[in-house]
Amino acid sequence: MVIKYLKKQIILLFSIFIIALFYANTLFAGGSPVEISWGFLIIGLFGGLAIFIFGMEMMSEGMKKSAGNKMRVILAALTKNPVIALFVGAFVTTVIQSSSATTVMLVSFVQAELMGFAQAIGVILGSNIGTTITAQLIAFKLTDYALLMIITGFLMRFLAKNDNIRFTGEAILGFGFLFFGMKLMGDSMKPLRTYQGFIAIMKGLENPLLAVLVGSVFTGIIQSSSAFTGIVIVLAQQQMITLEAGIPMIFGANIGTCVTAGLASIGTARDAKRVAIAHVIFNTLGAALFIFWIPAFADIIRTIAAKFNSDTARQIANAHTFFNVSLALIFLPFTTIFARLVYRILPEKVEEKGIEPATRHLDKSMISTPVLAIDSARSEISRMAKILGRMLDAIIVPFISEKPEQDKHNPQLSLLKGIEMREKKIDFLETRIGDYLLQITRQEMSDEQASEVFGMISIIKDMESIGDIIHNKMIPLIDRKKAQDRVFSQDGKKELLVYNEKICKQIYRLEHTFAEIDPDIARKTVLMEEKYLDLLSQYQSQLLARLSREQKEPLETHGVYWELMDLLKQINVFTGNIAKTILTSIVQEQ
């Protein structure tokens, strides 16, 4: 995965860079000759940048593996207060070092209706602040300690048996590679300090529009604003770029990073697309607000830096932080207005949808990062439970009503056609989610994550069995009841309605257990299973009492009633088993 990424992104980046250098060499050939070993320079740059980006990817992956699940729980605890959403977004992104990972978790919450889109905007603003921490870390001159970090991370990664220690070691190892790559790039670029062609190019980047364009294009190519910001800081450490050139390049990096969110949103639900649109609006509008007073902004940063004796690299990192914090504070009071704007740009679809089976949350690009892929699978299983709930809610209607009914959510379908449509969806999702989970098992995972994945495989099979009960066993009972040309007694109807409603609540609890990763809901599901089994025994005793009084209607229909109640009992047992699996394998580390 890393090699493929480097081939596509790094080679393209350096092709552009090398072409620019040789073009500058031709353009400024009249200047004083400078002896530069271009072969060593290009190899040093290429290798240094490759190691730098590889280290950043490894650091991010290690952070996500060690803290990803806990960060999701923190996000789940969000309140409706946009200020808290801002701080949580910044904190989560700082810990896992990936605004994309934060966005993925965010979209799953919005789609599960656990938070509104206006709330999500606060988290997006916070995630932009969280990404600036990487730049602050890179600005520290730790290149001399790179090998020490690599050794420490290597020992932790390959010798420790505890997953958290291993993943922390992976993050430290990545951090070491990051600084080692910086050192290689810096050493390779030293000869360019006196090369007139390169100096002219860097001088030209003080044109704000050109610098923003360069930052946007290069960040779009390497798909990492943190990586590009690191490159800018390396240039500053080698005294090859001024603060006036670095600031607009940082603005461009903020715009270019929207490419990643845009690509990730292709083929996803509309909520995911709205998150990408909001990202583009904030970052583009923010760059537009600051670009016209860059000299004054640079003077402010220098004034602050003078008190701490900071160099240009630190000043660029500070400008990056100041810029994103300022944008958050400016836009935060208007999150509701921005949410409305995004909804106007991308409104809800009014056309008919949801008939054909399809997945909404499974993202194949996340499979290489198990913590995010598992999160996607959870969201899809939550949707699977929602579909089951609608099937169970519909199936009881023909037993208590003689008139034909339409599907509640798709009126163009009859009630039975709606159930059949959802049965196909359940079978489809069981296959697709199962395949997705098996692909996750081929990745490197912690023991807890492996347990969770195998638990989910068991759960989707149980859910598919619930769908089969409704479709294959309950639907035939409808024809049997019609053939008797009898109706249930009022007591029988009431009992069926109440019991079906109780079991529907069990399915609803499963849906929200997956959406919220809430062990309390799972425990309540287990508790209610026993309670509802006792209630069924009570209803069956009442039926026997009615039969003993030789009431005609129950006598004619008791067979269908008995079988229907028994099938609801089976579904209740399945929901209890699923809840127990959740408690033992999915929420065990929460």
C-alpha positions in Angstrom: 0.0 0.0 0.0 2.8 2.4 0.9 4.9 1.5 -2.2 1.9 2.0 -4.4 1.2 5.4 -2.7 4.8 6.5 -3.2 4.9 5.5 -6.9 1.7 7.5 -7.7 2.2 10.5 -5.5 5.9 11.1 -4.9 7.2 10.4 -8.4 4.6 12.9 -9.8 5.6 15.5 -7.3 9.3 15.2 -8.0 8.8 15.1 -11.7 7.2 18.6 -11.4 9.9 19.7 -9.1 12.8 18.5 -11.3 11.2 20.0 -14.4 10.9 23.3 -12.6 14.6 23.2 -11.5 15.9 22.5 -15.0 13.6 25.1 -16.4 15.0 27.6 -13.9 18.6 26.4 -14.8 18.0 27.2 -18.4 16.2 30.5 -17.7 19.0 31.8 -15.4 21.9 30.3 -17.3 23.5 33.7 -17.5 24.1 33.8 -13.8 27.3 32.8 -12.1 28.0 29.1 -12.4 27.3 26.9 -9.4 28.7 23.5 -8.9 25.9 21.2 -8.0 25.8 17.4 -8.1 22.3 17.1 -9.5 22.2 13.3 -9.2 23.0 13.3 -5.5 20.7 16.2 -4.9 17.7 14.6 -6.6 18.4 11.2 -5.0 18.7 12.9 -1.6 15.5 14.9 -2.1 13.6 11.9 -3.5 14.7 9.6 -0.7 14.3 12.1 2.0 10.8 13.0 1.0 9.8 9.4 0.6 11.1 8.6 4.1 9.5 11.8 5.5 6.0 10.9 4.1 6.4 7.2 5.0 7.2 8.3 8.5 4.2 10.6 8.7 1.9 7.8 7.5 3.4 5.3 10.0 3.1 7.8 12.8 -0.6 8.5 11.9 -1.3 4.8 11.6 0.3 4.0 15.0 -1.7 6.7 16.6 -5.0 5.5 15.1 -4.4 1.9 16.1 -3.5 2.8 19.7 -6.2 5.4 20.2 -8.8 5.2 17.4 -11.5 3.3 19.4 -11.2 5.6 22.4 -11.4 8.6 20.2 -14.7 7.4 18.7 -16.1 7.1 22.2 -15.0 10.7 22.9 -16.7 11.9 19.7 -19.8 10.0 20.7 -20.0 12.0 23.9 -20.4 15.3 22.0 -23.1 17.6 23.2 -25.0 20.1 21.1 -22.6 22.9 22.2 -20.5 23.9 19.2 -17.7 25.1 21.4 -17.3 21.7 23.0 -17.5 20.2 19.5 -14.6 22.4 18.4 -12.4 21.3 21.3 -13.3 17.6 20.9 -12.5 17.8 17.1 -9.1 19.4 17.9 -8.3 16.9 20.6 -9.3 13.8 18.6 -7.4 15.0 15.5 -4.3 15.9 17.6 -4.2 12.4 19.1 -4.8 10.3 16.0 -3.0 12.8 13.7 -5.5 12.5 10.9 -8.3 14.9 10.1 -9.5 12.3 7.6 -10.0 9.7 10.3 -11.9 12.3 12.4 -14.1 13.0 9.4 -14.9 9.4 8.8 -16.0 8.9 12.4 -18.0 12.1 12.1 -19.9 11.1 9.0 -21.0 7.8 10.7 -22.5 9.8 13.6 -24.3 12.2 11.3 -25.7 9.4 9.2 -26.8 7.6 12.4 -28.5 10.8 13.4 -26.5 10.9 16.7 -25.6 14.5 16.0 -26.8 17.2 13.6 -24.8 18.5 10.7 -24.4 21.9 12.4 -22.7 20.1 15.3 -20.5 18.3 12.8 -19.3 21.6 11.5 -17.8 22.5 14.9 -15.8 19.2 14.8 -14.6 20.0 11.3 -13.3 23.4 12.5 -11.6 21.7 15.5 -10.0 19.1 13.3 -8.3 21.8 11.3 -6.7 23.1 14.6 -5.6 19.5 15.5 -3.6 19.2 12.3 -1.4 22.2 13.2 0.1 20.2 16.1 2.1 18.2 13.5 3.6 21.4 12.1 4.5 22.5 15.7 6.3 19.2 16.3 8.1 19.3 13.0 9.4 22.8 13.8 11.4 21.5 16.7 14.9 20.8 15.6 14.9 17.1 16.5 16.7 15.8 13.4 19.8 14.9 15.5 17.7 12.5 17.6 16.0 10.9 14.6 18.0 7.6 14.8 17.4 7.4 18.6 13.6 7.6 17.9 13.9 5.0 15.2 15.8 2.6 17.5 13.3 3.2 20.4 10.3 2.8 18.1 11.7 -0.3 16.5 12.3 -2.0 19.8 8.9 -1.2 21.1 7.2 -2.2 17.8 8.9 -5.5 17.3 9.7 -6.7 20.9 6.7 -5.7 22.9 3.8 -8.1 23.3 1.2 -5.6 24.5 -0.7 -4.1 21.5 -0.8 -0.6 22.9 3.0 -0.6 23.4 3.5 -1.9 19.9 1.3 0.6 18.3 2.9 3.4 20.3 6.2 2.1 19.2 5.0 2.3 15.6 4.1 6.0 16.1 7.5 6.7 17.6 9.2 4.8 14.7 7.2 6.9 12.2 8.2 10.1 14.1 11.8 9.1 13.8 11.6 8.4 10.1 9.8 11.7 9.7 12.8 13.6 11.2 15.4 11.4 9.4 13.7 12.2 6.1 13.8 15.9 7.0 17.5 15.7 7.7 18.1 14.0 4.3 16.1 16.7 2.5 17.8 19.5 4.4 21.3 18.2 3.7 20.5 17.6 0.0 19.1 21.1 -0.5 22.1 23.0 1.1 23.8 23.6 -2.3 20.6 25.2 -3.6 21.1 28.1 -1.2 23.4 29.8 -3.7 21.8 28.6 -6.9 20.3 31.6 -8.6 17.6 29.7 -10.5 16.2 28.2 -7.2 16.5 31.5 -5.4 14.5 33.1 -8.1 11.8 30.5 -7.8 11.6 30.8 -4.0 11.5 34.6 -4.4 8.6 34.3 -6.8 6.6 32.5 -4.2 6.3 35.7 -2.3 3.5 36.4 -4.8 0.6 35.3 -2.6 -1.6 33.9 -5.4 1.2 31.9 -6.9 2.2 30.5 -3.5 -1.4 29.6 -2.7 -1.6 27.8 -6.1 1.7 25.9 -5.4 0.5 24.9 -2.0 -2.9 23.7 -3.2 -1.5 21.7 -6.1 1.3 20.0 -4.2 -0.9 19.2 -1.2 -3.5 17.8 -3.6 -0.9 15.6 -5.2 0.6 14.2 -2.0 -2.9 14.3 -0.3 -1.5 15.5 3.1 -1.5 19.0 4.3 0.7 18.0 7.2 3.3 16.5 4.8 3.4 19.7 2.7 3.6 21.9 5.7 6.6 19.8 6.8 8.3 20.4 3.5 7.7 24.2 3.8 9.2 24.1 7.3 12.3 22.2 6.0 12.8 24.9 3.4 12.5 27.5 6.1 15.1 25.7 8.3 17.5 25.8 5.4 16.8 29.5 5.0 15.5 29.0 1.5 12.1 30.5 2.0 10.8 33.6 3.7 7.8 33.9 6.1 6.0 36.0 3.4 6.3 33.0 1.0 5.6 30.3 3.6 2.3 31.8 4.9 0.4 31.7 1.5 1.8 28.2 0.9 0.2 27.2 4.2 -3.1 28.7 3.0 -2.8 26.7 -0.2 -2.1 23.5 1.8 -5.4 24.1 3.6 -7.2 24.3 0.3 -5.3 21.3 -1.2 -6.2 19.0 1.7 -9.9 19.3 0.6 -9.0 17.1 -2.4 -8.6 14.1 0.0 -12.1 14.8 1.5 -13.5 15.3 -1.9 -12.1 12.0 -3.3 -13.2 10.1 -0.1 -16.8 11.4 -0.5 -17.2 10.1 -4.1 -19.9 7.4 -4.1 -20.8 8.0 -0.5 -24.0 9.2 1.2 -25.0 12.8 0.9 -24.0 13.5 4.5 -20.4 12.6 3.6 -20.5 14.9 0.6 -21.8 17.7 2.8 -18.8 17.2 5.2 -16.5 17.5 2.2 -18.3 20.7 0.9 -18.2 22.3 4.4 -14.4 21.6 4.5 -13.9 23.3 1.1 -16.0 26.3 2.1 -14.2 26.9 5.3 -10.6 26.5 4.0 -11.2 28.4 0.8 -13.0 31.2 2.5 -10.4 31.4 5.2 -7.6 31.7 2.7 -9.5 34.5 0.9 -9.9 36.4 4.2 -6.2 36.3 5.1 -4.5 36.6 1.7 -4.9 40.3 1.3 -3.1 41.2 4.5 -0.2 38.7 4.5 2.5 41.4 5.1 0.7 42.6 8.2 0.0 39.0 9.3 3.7 38.2 8.9 4.7 41.3 11.0 2.4 40.1 13.8 4.0 36.6 13.8 7.5 38.2 13.8 6.6 40.4 16.7 5.5 37.4 18.7 8.5 35.4 17.6 10.9 38.2 18.7 9.9 37.6 22.3 10.9 34.0 22.1 13.8 34.2 19.6 12.0 31.9 17.1 13.4 31.2 13.7 11.5 31.2 10.4 10.5 27.6 10.6 8.9 28.1 14.0 7.2 31.3 12.7 5.6 29.4 9.9 4.4 26.7 12.3 3.0 29.5 14.5 1.3 31.2 11.5 -0.3 27.8 10.6 -1.7 27.5 14.1 -2.8 31.1 14.4 -4.5 30.9 11.0 -6.6 27.8 11.8 -7.5 28.9 15.3 -8.6 32.3 14.0 -10.8 30.7 11.3 -12.4 28.5 13.9 -13.2 31.4 16.2 -14.5 33.5 13.2 -16.7 30.7 11.8 -17.9 29.0 15.0 -20.7 31.4 15.8 -22.1 30.9 12.3 -22.2 27.1 12.2 -26.0 26.9 11.9 -25.9 29.4 8.9 -23.1 27.4 7.2 -25.1 24.2 7.7 -28.1 25.7 6.0 -25.8 26.9 3.2 -24.4 23.4 2.6 -27.9 22.0 2.6 -28.9 24.5 0.0 -25.9 23.5 -2.1 -26.6 19.8 -1.7 -30.3 19.3 -0.7 -31.9 16.0 0.1 -33.0 14.0 -2.9 -36.7 14.0 -3.4 -36.7 11.1 -5.9 -37.5 7.6 -4.9 -34.6 5.7 -3.4 -33.6 2.8 -1.3 -35.3 0.1 -3.3 -32.3 -1.7 -4.7 -29.8 -3.3 -2.3 -26.7 -1.2 -1.7 -24.1 -0.5 1.0 -23.8 3.0 2.4 -21.0 3.0 4.8 -18.5 0.3 3.7 -15.3 2.1 2.4 -12.7 -0.1 0.8 -10.1 2.6 1.1 -10.3 2.2 4.9 -9.5 -1.5 5.0 -5.8 -0.9 5.5 -6.6 1.0 8.7 -8.7 -1.5 10.7 -9.9 0.9 13.4 -11.6 3.0 10.6 -12.8 0.0 8.6 -14.4 -1.6 11.7 -16.1 1.7 12.3 -17.5 1.6 8.8 -18.7 -2.0 9.3 -20.4 -1.0 12.6 -22.4 1.7 10.9 -23.5 -0.7 8.2 -24.6 -3.3 10.8 -26.5 -0.5 12.6 -28.3 0.1 9.3 -28.9 -3.7 8.9 -30.7 -3.6 12.3 -32.8 -0.7 11.2 -34.0 -2.6 8.1 -34.8 -5.6 10.3 -36.8 -3.4 12.6 -38.9 -2.1 9.7 -39.6 -5.7 8.5 -40.7 -6.8 12.0 -42.9 -3.6 12.4 -44.6 -4.4 9.1 -45.2 -8.2 9.4 -47.7 -7.9 12.3 -50.1 -5.8 10.3 -51.7 -8.6 8.1 -52.5 -10.6 11.3 -54.6 -7.8 12.9 -56.0 -6.1 9.8 -58.0 -7.5 6.9 -57.5 -4.6 4.5 -54.5 -4.4 2.1 -51.7 -2.2 3.4 -48.9 -0.2 1.6 -45.3 -0.1 2.8 -44.9 2.7 5.3 -41.6 4.0 3.9 -42.1 3.1 0.2 -45.8 3.7 -0.6 -45.3 2.5 -4.2 -44.9 -1.0 -2.8 -47.4 -3.2 -1.0 -46.6 -4.2 2.5 -45.5 -7.7 1.6 -43.4 -6.4 -1.3 -41.7 -4.1 1.1 -40.9 -7.0 3.4 -39.5 -9.0 0.4 -37.5 -6.0 -0.7 -35.9 -5.7 2.7 -35.2 -9.4 2.9 -33.1 -9.1 -0.2 -31.3 -6.2 1.4 -30.5 -8.2 4.5 -29.1 -11.1 2.4 -27.1 -8.6 0.3 -25.7 -6.8 3.4 -24.9 -10.0 5.2 -22.7 -11.0 2.2 -21.1 -7.6 1.6 -20.4 -6.9 5.3 -19.0 -10.4 5.8 -16.6 -10.0 2.8 -15.6 -6.6 4.1 -14.9 -8.0 7.6 -12.9 -10.9 6.2 -10.7 -8.4 4.3 -10.1 -6.6 7.6 -8.9 -9.8 9.2 -6.0 -9.9 6.7 -4.7 -6.6 8.1 -2.6 -6.2 11.2 -4.9 -5.8 14.2 -4.9 -5.8 17.9 -6.4 -8.8 19.8 -9.4 -6.6 20.8 -10.0 -5.6 17.2 -9.7 -9.2 16.0 -12.3 -10.3 18.6 -14.6 -7.5 17.5 -14.4 -8.4 13.9 -15.2 -12.1 14.5 -18.0 -11.0 16.8 -19.5 -8.9 14.0 -19.3 -11.8 11.6 -21.3 -13.9 14.1 -23.8 -11.0 14.6 -24.6 -10.5 10.9 -25.3 -14.2 10.6 -27.8 -13.9 13.5 -29.4 -10.9 11.9 -29.7 -12.7 8.6 -31.4 -15.5 10.5 -33.9 -13.0 11.9 -34.7 -11.9 8.4 -35.3 -15.5 7.3 -37.7 -16.0 10.2 -39.8 -13.0 9.2 -39.7 -13.8 5.4 -39.7 -17.6 5.3 -41.8 -18.4 8.4 -44.0 -15.5 9.3 -45.3 -14.6 5.8 -46.7 -18.2 5.2 -48.7 -17.9 8.4 -50.6 -15.0 6.8 -52.1 -17.3 4.2 -52.9 -19.9 6.8 -54.8 -17.3 8.8 -56.7 -16.1 5.7 -57.6 -19.6 4.8 -59.3 -20.0 8.2 -61.5 -16.9 7.4 -61.3 -16.1 11.1 -59.9 -13.2 13.2 -58.1 -13.2 16.5 -60.0 -12.3 19.6 -59.5 -8.8 20.9 -57.3 -10.1 23.7 -55.2 -12.1 21.1 -54.8 -9.0 18.9 -53.7 -6.9 21.8 -51.2 -9.5 23.0 -49.7 -9.9 19.5 -49.4 -6.1 19.1 -47.8 -5.6 22.5 -45.3 -8.5 22.1 -44.4 -7.5 18.6 -43.8 -4.0 19.8 -41.5 -5.3 22.5 -39.4 -7.3 20.1 -39.2 -4.3 17.7 -37.7 -2.4 20.7 -35.1 -5.1 21.0 -34.1 -4.6 17.4 -34.1 -0.8 17.9 -31.8 -1.2 20.9 -29.4 -3.2 18.8 -29.4 -0.5 16.1 -28.4 2.1 18.7 -25.9 -0.1 20.4 -23.9 -0.3 17.2 -24.4 3.4 16.4 -23.3 4.6 19.8 -21.1 1.7 21.0 -23.1 1.8 24.2 -22.7 -1.2 26.5 -25.6 0.0 28.7 -28.0 -0.5 25.8 -26.6 -3.9 25.1 -27.0 -4.9 28.8 -30.6 -3.7 28.7 -31.2 -5.8 25.6 -30.0 -8.9 27.5 -32.1 -8.0 30.5 -35.2 -7.4 28.4 -34.8 -10.8 26.7 -35.5 -12.6 29.9 -38.3 -10.3 30.8 -40.0 -10.8 27.4 -39.6 -14.6 27.7 -41.5 -14.4 31.0 -44.2 -12.2 29.3 -44.6 -14.8 26.6 -45.2 -17.5 29.1 -47.9 -15.2 30.7 -49.6 -14.7 27.3 -49.5 -18.4 26.6 -51.1 -19.1 29.9 -53.8 -16.6 29.1 -54.4 -18.3 25.7 -54.8 -21.7 27.5 -57.3 -20.1 29.9 -59.3 -18.7 26.9 -59.3 -22.2 25.3 -60.5 -23.8 28.5 -63.5 -21.5 28.4 -64.1 -22.8 24.8 -64.2 -19.4 23.2 -64.8 -20.1 19.5 -62.4 -17.6 18.0 -59.3 -18.5 19.9 -60.1 -22.2 19.2 -60.1 -21.6 15.5 -57.0 -19.4 15.4 -54.9 -20.6 18.3 -52.5 -22.6 16.1 -51.4 -19.5 14.1 -51.3 -17.4 17.2 -49.1 -20.0 19.0 -46.7 -20.3 16.0 -46.5 -16.5 15.6 -45.7 -16.0 19.2 -43.0 -18.8 19.1 -41.4 -17.1 16.1 -41.3 -13.8 17.9 -39.7 -15.6 20.8 -37.0 -16.9 18.5 -36.3 -13.4 17.3 -36.1 -12.3 21.0 -33.5 -15.0 21.7 -31.5 -13.9 18.7 -31.5 -10.3 19.9 -30.3 -11.4 23.3 -27.5 -13.5 21.7 -26.4 -10.6 19.6 -26.4 -8.3 22.6 -24.2 -10.8 24.5 -21.8 -11.0 21.6 -21.6 -7.2 21.6 -20.8 -7.2 25.3 -18.1 -9.9 25.0 -16.3 -8.8 21.8 -17.3 -5.3 20.7 -17.5 -3.0 23.8 -15.1 -4.9 26.0 -12.4 -2.3 25.7 -14.7 0.7 26.1 
